[in-house]
Amino acid sequence: MTKESDTLRIVKEDILRRLGEEKTEKIALGSIKSEINASDSFVSKAVKKLERESLIEQHNGLVSLTKKGEGSAKEVVKKHLVIENYFKEMRNGRDAHKVAHILEHYVSKEVIDNLKKISTLKREGAPLTEVEIGKGGIITDIISSDYRVFERMVSVGIFPGKKITLANKIPNGVVVRVKNKKFALYKSIAKRIRVTKQ
């Protein structure tokens, strides 16, 4: 998937979530553009694509969901809420919302199911650096107040709900395996990754 098509998918999901969270049936297009972190032309492109997919309708500058779009928006909102609720006990409400906004575009149904399963264990996660080589678990959290670090980790596939294995320890860091990919991480970052020990 190219960077542009990935960004377009994210903007489309943001529009659906925004419309799905709204209590009124129609929202001004200008309001949507001001709330989404993308250029106006990119938001317009996403709106046109959603219209072609019969998920939204536009009339006199107002945007609304179609019946088909209501189902899609409901799924996006539900995914966001599962993630946000998971993080609310560990972070304040604003931070939980911000983390959910980052993760909602990257997580699969399997990850959402894992988050539901580990929601009672999230405080019990141990630092990844304490895991034995060849062992791992499900990531319960990435402790970082720097959302750029958090977003970078998410973009390479390291995020809460994902299974991770400690493959090796190296000077100043570790090598981890997530699915079929291996990553070298500084020890200072690996300490921030909390996992359920298996």
C-alpha positions in Angstrom: 0.0 0.0 0.0 1.4 3.4 -0.9 1.8 6.2 1.6 -0.9 8.2 -0.1 -3.5 5.4 -0.2 -2.7 4.6 3.5 -3.2 8.3 4.4 -6.4 8.3 2.4 -7.7 5.3 4.3 -6.9 7.0 7.6 -8.7 10.2 6.6 -11.7 8.2 5.4 -11.9 6.4 8.8 -11.5 9.7 10.6 -14.5 11.1 8.7 -16.6 8.0 9.4 -15.7 8.1 13.1 -16.5 11.9 13.3 -19.9 11.3 11.6 -20.5 8.2 13.7 -19.9 10.1 17.0 -22.0 13.0 16.0 -25.5 13.3 17.6 -26.9 15.3 14.7 -27.6 13.7 11.3 -25.6 16.2 9.2 -22.3 18.0 9.7 -20.9 20.9 7.8 -18.0 19.9 5.6 -16.0 22.8 6.9 -16.3 21.5 10.4 -15.0 18.1 9.3 -12.1 19.7 7.5 -11.1 21.8 10.5 -11.1 18.7 12.8 -9.1 16.3 10.6 -5.3 16.5 10.5 -5.0 16.6 6.7 -5.0 19.2 4.0 -8.4 20.4 2.8 -7.8 18.9 -0.6 -7.0 15.5 0.9 -10.2 15.6 3.0 -12.2 16.6 -0.1 -10.6 13.6 -1.9 -11.6 11.3 0.9 -15.2 12.7 1.0 -15.5 12.0 -2.8 -14.2 8.5 -2.3 -16.7 7.9 0.5 -19.5 9.2 -1.7 -18.5 6.8 -4.5 -18.5 4.0 -2.0 -22.1 5.0 -1.0 -21.0 5.5 2.6 -21.8 9.3 2.8 -24.0 11.8 1.1 -23.3 15.5 0.6 -25.9 18.2 0.1 -25.5 22.0 0.4 -22.2 21.7 2.2 -23.6 19.2 4.7 -22.4 15.7 5.0 -24.4 12.7 6.4 -24.0 8.9 6.6 -26.0 6.6 4.3 -27.5 3.4 5.8 -24.4 1.5 4.6 -22.2 4.2 6.0 -23.8 4.0 9.4 -22.7 0.4 9.7 -19.1 1.3 8.7 -19.0 4.3 11.0 -20.3 2.1 13.9 -17.4 -0.3 13.5 -14.8 2.5 13.4 -16.4 4.1 16.6 -16.6 0.7 18.3 -12.9 0.0 17.6 -11.9 3.5 18.9 -14.0 3.1 22.1 -12.5 -0.4 22.9 -9.0 1.1 22.6 -9.8 4.3 24.5 -11.5 2.4 27.3 -8.5 0.1 27.6 -6.2 3.1 28.2 -8.4 5.2 30.4 -7.3 3.5 33.6 -3.6 4.0 32.8 -3.8 7.5 31.3 -6.0 10.5 31.6 -9.0 10.8 29.3 -7.4 13.1 26.8 -4.3 10.9 26.5 -6.5 7.8 26.2 -8.4 9.4 23.4 -5.2 10.5 21.6 -3.7 7.0 21.9 -7.0 5.5 20.5 -6.9 8.0 17.7 -3.4 6.8 16.7 -4.1 3.0 17.1 -7.6 2.8 15.6 -6.1 2.9 12.1 -3.6 0.1 12.6 -5.2 -2.6 14.7 -6.8 -5.7 13.5 -9.8 -7.6 14.9 -7.3 -10.0 16.5 -5.6 -7.1 18.4 -9.0 -5.7 19.5 -9.9 -9.2 20.8 -6.5 -9.3 22.6 -7.1 -5.9 24.2 -10.4 -7.2 25.5 -8.8 -10.3 26.9 -5.9 -8.5 28.6 -7.9 -5.6 29.9 -7.8 -7.0 33.4 -4.0 -7.7 33.2 -2.8 -4.3 31.9 -1.3 -3.2 35.2 0.5 -6.6 35.5 2.6 -6.2 32.3 6.4 -6.5 32.9 9.0 -4.6 31.0 10.1 -6.4 27.8 13.7 -6.2 29.1 12.7 -8.7 31.9 11.5 -11.4 29.5 13.7 -14.4 28.7 15.2 -14.8 25.2 12.8 -16.8 23.1 9.8 -15.8 25.3 7.3 -13.0 25.0 3.7 -12.1 25.4 1.0 -9.7 24.5 2.0 -6.0 24.7 -0.2 -4.4 27.4 1.2 -0.8 27.0 4.0 1.4 25.7 4.8 3.8 28.5 5.7 7.1 26.8 4.5 10.6 27.1 6.2 11.3 23.7 3.4 10.5 21.2 6.0 10.6 18.4 7.7 7.6 19.9 4.4 5.9 20.5 3.3 6.6 16.9 6.6 5.4 15.5 6.2 2.1 17.4 2.7 1.7 16.2 3.7 2.4 12.5 6.1 -0.5 12.6 3.6 -2.9 14.1 4.6 -2.7 17.8 1.5 -1.8 19.9 -0.8 -2.9 22.7 -2.7 -6.1 21.9 0.1 -7.4 19.6 2.1 -10.5 20.4 5.9 -9.9 20.7 8.9 -12.2 21.3 12.3 -11.2 22.7 14.6 -12.8 20.0 17.9 -11.7 21.4 19.7 -9.2 23.7 22.4 -7.0 22.2 24.7 -4.3 23.6 22.5 -1.3 24.5 19.3 -3.0 23.3 17.2 -6.0 22.3 16.0 -7.7 19.1 12.3 -8.4 19.0 10.1 -10.4 16.7 6.5 -9.3 15.8 4.9 -11.8 13.4 7.6 -12.4 10.8 9.5 -9.1 11.3 12.5 -8.5 13.5 13.4 -5.1 15.0 16.3 -3.9 17.1 15.2 -1.6 19.9 17.3 0.5 22.3 17.1 -0.8 25.9 15.5 2.5 27.0 12.6 1.9 24.6 12.3 -1.8 25.3 11.9 -1.0 29.0 8.8 1.1 28.2 7.1 -1.8 26.4 5.0 -3.8 28.9 4.1 -7.4 28.2 2.1 -10.3 29.7 4.7 -12.9 30.5 4.0 -16.4 28.9 
